[in-house]
């Protein structure tokens, strides 16, 4: 089996594991065990940048507000325009809380 197939399967398994977590606290506990403190900070920084970019805050203002490097801001912006759409999916879902989370929608289907 190729490394790419193994990696894809492992990522899918990780996504399934995350989907089984039932609360923000469970997600926090899992991510704290899974990631180093610096990895968690980096992910939180990217999330904060994505939310600001979605509100069309200029890069310079994001840098001034967050201290996140312009390289990171640029990478997040690139992911938002050329990526899988994950940032905007979740930003939109949080802005419209009446939408049903995936786990609940799957259980009802």
C-alpha positions as CSV (number, residue, x, y, z in Angstrom):
1,X,0.0,0.0,0.0
2,X,1.4,3.4,-0.9
3,X,2.2,6.0,1.7
4,X,-0.4,8.3,0.2
5,X,-3.2,5.7,0.6
6,X,-2.1,5.1,4.2
7,X,-2.0,8.8,4.9
8,X,-5.4,9.3,3.4
9,X,-6.9,6.4,5.4
10,X,-5.3,7.7,8.6
11,X,-6.6,11.2,8.0
12,X,-10.1,9.8,7.4
13,X,-9.8,7.8,10.6
14,X,-8.8,11.0,12.5
15,X,-11.8,12.8,11.0
16,X,-14.1,10.0,12.1
17,X,-12.6,10.1,15.6
18,X,-13.2,13.9,15.8
19,X,-16.7,13.4,14.7
20,X,-17.4,11.1,17.6
21,X,-16.4,13.8,20.2
22,X,-19.6,15.1,21.8
23,X,-18.6,18.5,23.3
24,X,-16.2,21.4,23.0
25,X,-14.6,20.1,26.2
26,X,-14.0,16.7,24.7
27,X,-12.5,18.2,21.6
28,X,-10.2,20.4,23.7
29,X,-9.1,17.4,25.7
30,X,-8.4,15.3,22.6
31,X,-6.5,18.1,20.8
32,X,-4.5,18.9,23.9
33,X,-3.4,15.2,24.0
34,X,-2.9,15.0,20.2
35,X,-1.0,18.3,19.6
36,X,2.0,20.0,21.2
37,X,1.2,23.4,22.9
38,X,2.8,25.2,19.9
39,X,0.7,23.2,17.4
40,X,-2.5,24.2,19.3
41,X,-1.4,27.9,19.4
42,X,-0.6,27.7,15.6
43,X,-4.1,26.3,14.8
44,X,-5.8,28.8,17.1
45,X,-3.9,31.6,15.3
46,X,-4.9,30.3,11.9
47,X,-8.5,30.1,13.0
48,X,-8.4,33.7,14.4
49,X,-6.9,34.9,11.1
50,X,-9.5,33.1,9.0
51,X,-12.3,34.7,10.9
52,X,-10.7,38.2,10.4
53,X,-10.1,37.5,6.7
54,X,-13.7,36.4,6.3
55,X,-14.7,39.9,7.7
56,X,-12.3,41.4,5.0
57,X,-10.0,42.8,7.6
58,X,-6.8,44.0,5.8
59,X,-3.6,41.9,6.3
60,X,-1.8,44.7,8.1
61,X,-4.6,45.2,10.6
62,X,-4.7,41.4,11.2
63,X,-0.9,41.4,11.8
64,X,-1.3,44.4,14.2
65,X,-4.2,42.9,16.0
66,X,-2.9,39.3,16.3
67,X,0.9,39.4,15.9
68,X,0.6,36.5,13.5
69,X,3.2,36.6,10.8
70,X,2.2,37.9,7.4
71,X,3.4,34.6,5.9
72,X,0.8,32.8,8.1
73,X,-1.9,35.3,7.1
74,X,-1.0,34.8,3.5
75,X,-1.2,31.0,3.8
76,X,-4.6,31.1,5.5
77,X,-5.8,33.5,2.8
78,X,-4.6,31.1,0.1
79,X,-6.3,28.2,1.9
80,X,-9.5,30.2,2.0
81,X,-9.5,30.9,-1.8
82,X,-7.9,27.7,-3.1
83,X,-8.5,25.2,-0.4
84,X,-11.3,22.7,0.4
85,X,-13.6,25.4,1.8
86,X,-13.3,24.2,5.4
87,X,-12.7,27.6,6.9
88,X,-15.8,29.2,5.4
89,X,-17.9,26.1,6.0
90,X,-17.3,26.4,9.7
91,X,-17.4,30.3,9.8
92,X,-20.8,30.2,8.1
93,X,-22.0,27.5,10.3
94,X,-21.1,29.4,13.4
95,X,-22.7,32.6,12.0
96,X,-25.9,30.6,11.4
97,X,-26.2,28.4,14.5
98,X,-29.6,27.0,13.4
99,X,-27.8,24.7,10.9
100,X,-27.4,21.1,12.2
101,X,-23.9,19.8,12.9
102,X,-22.7,16.8,10.8
103,X,-23.0,14.3,13.6
104,X,-26.6,15.1,14.4
105,X,-27.5,15.3,10.7
106,X,-26.0,11.8,10.1
107,X,-27.8,10.3,13.0
108,X,-31.2,11.6,11.8
109,X,-30.6,10.5,8.2
